[in-house]
Amino acid sequence: MKYHRLKYRLCMQHSFDGQIEHKHHHLIEIEIVARQIAEDFLEFDSMDSILKQVLDPYQYQYLNEFTEFDGDTSIEHLGEVFYVKVRDALEKKHWKFARFEISETPLRIYAIVEEEF
């Protein structure tokens, strides 16, 4: 099987206690692996535009202010929220989601795998 793999960087701010005066910055890296389920060939640009639509609203934002995080901005919770959004958006556009990874450092990675490749 053939897969596309894209990385996306999200510059964001958050605070562990919900206090804006305690906010700090992170550069989060998100990696998505998906395969085409459409008959027509889909290029990286197709997948890239979907990711940008889903993730760009969070770029340079203070994530504690978004209701979908319920005050929990841990890397694991961010991963769960973004995974659902990305998976649903990709599958609406003829992509089969395979793997999602989110990390704040190369040594701390949270992964969700639906399909081994």
C-alpha positions as CSV (number, residue, x, y, z in Angstrom):
1,M,0.0,0.0,0.0
2,K,1.1,3.6,-0.6
3,Y,0.8,6.3,2.1
4,H,1.3,10.0,2.3
5,R,3.0,11.4,5.3
6,L,2.9,15.1,6.2
7,K,4.2,17.1,9.1
8,Y,2.7,20.3,10.4
9,R,4.1,22.7,13.0
10,L,1.7,24.5,15.3
11,C,3.0,27.5,17.3
12,M,0.7,27.8,20.3
13,Q,0.5,29.0,23.9
14,H,-1.1,27.4,26.9
15,S,-1.0,27.4,30.7
16,F,-1.4,24.3,32.9
17,D,-3.6,26.2,35.4
18,G,-5.8,28.2,33.0
19,Q,-4.3,31.5,34.2
20,I,-3.3,33.6,31.2
21,E,-0.5,35.2,33.2
22,H,1.1,31.7,33.3
23,K,0.9,31.1,29.6
24,H,4.0,29.9,27.8
25,H,4.9,29.0,24.2
26,H,5.4,25.6,22.5
27,L,6.1,24.5,19.0
28,I,4.1,21.4,18.5
29,E,4.8,19.0,15.6
30,I,2.0,17.0,14.2
31,E,2.6,14.1,11.8
32,I,-0.2,12.5,9.8
33,V,-0.1,9.4,7.7
34,A,-2.9,8.6,5.4
35,R,-3.6,6.7,2.2
36,Q,-5.9,7.5,-0.7
37,I,-9.2,5.8,-1.0
38,A,-10.3,7.8,-4.1
39,E,-9.9,6.3,-7.6
40,D,-8.3,9.5,-8.8
41,F,-4.8,10.4,-7.8
42,L,-4.6,12.8,-4.9
43,E,-1.4,14.9,-4.4
44,F,0.2,16.1,-1.2
45,D,-1.5,19.5,-1.8
46,S,-4.9,17.9,-1.2
47,M,-3.9,16.5,2.2
48,D,-1.9,19.7,3.1
49,S,-4.9,21.9,2.4
50,I,-7.1,19.7,4.6
51,L,-4.6,19.9,7.5
52,K,-4.3,23.7,7.1
53,Q,-8.1,24.1,7.3
54,V,-8.3,22.0,10.5
55,L,-5.2,23.3,12.3
56,D,-4.6,26.9,11.2
57,P,-7.3,28.3,13.5
58,Y,-5.1,27.2,16.4
59,Q,-1.9,28.7,15.0
60,Y,-0.4,31.3,17.4
61,Q,-3.4,31.0,19.8
62,Y,-3.8,30.6,23.5
63,L,-5.4,27.1,23.5
64,N,-6.9,27.4,27.0
65,E,-9.5,29.7,25.4
66,F,-10.9,27.0,23.1
67,T,-13.9,25.1,24.5
68,E,-12.9,21.9,22.8
69,F,-10.0,21.5,25.2
70,D,-12.1,21.9,28.4
71,G,-9.1,23.5,30.1
72,D,-6.9,20.4,29.5
73,T,-4.0,21.4,27.2
74,S,-1.8,18.4,27.9
75,I,-0.1,16.9,24.8
76,E,-2.3,13.8,25.1
77,H,-5.5,15.8,25.2
78,L,-4.4,18.0,22.3
79,G,-3.6,14.8,20.4
80,E,-7.1,13.3,21.1
81,V,-8.9,16.5,20.0
82,F,-6.7,17.1,16.9
83,Y,-6.8,13.4,15.9
84,V,-10.6,13.4,15.7
85,K,-10.7,16.7,13.7
86,V,-8.0,15.6,11.3
87,R,-9.3,12.1,10.8
88,D,-12.9,13.3,10.1
89,A,-11.7,16.0,7.7
90,L,-9.4,13.6,5.8
91,E,-12.0,10.9,5.4
92,K,-14.6,13.3,4.1
93,K,-12.1,14.1,1.2
94,H,-11.3,10.5,0.3
95,W,-8.3,9.8,2.5
96,K,-8.0,6.8,4.9
97,F,-6.4,7.9,8.1
98,A,-3.6,5.6,9.3
99,R,-1.5,7.4,12.0
100,F,-1.4,10.6,14.0
101,E,1.6,11.8,16.1
102,I,1.9,14.9,18.2
103,S,5.0,16.0,20.0
104,E,6.4,18.9,21.9
105,T,10.0,17.5,21.7
106,P,11.5,14.7,19.6
107,L,11.6,12.6,22.7
108,R,8.0,13.1,23.8
109,I,5.5,11.7,21.2
110,Y,1.9,10.8,21.6
111,A,0.6,8.6,18.8
112,I,-2.7,7.2,17.7
113,V,-2.6,4.4,15.1
114,E,-5.6,3.1,13.2
115,E,-3.9,1.2,10.4
116,E,-0.4,-0.4,10.5
117,F,1.7,0.3,7.4
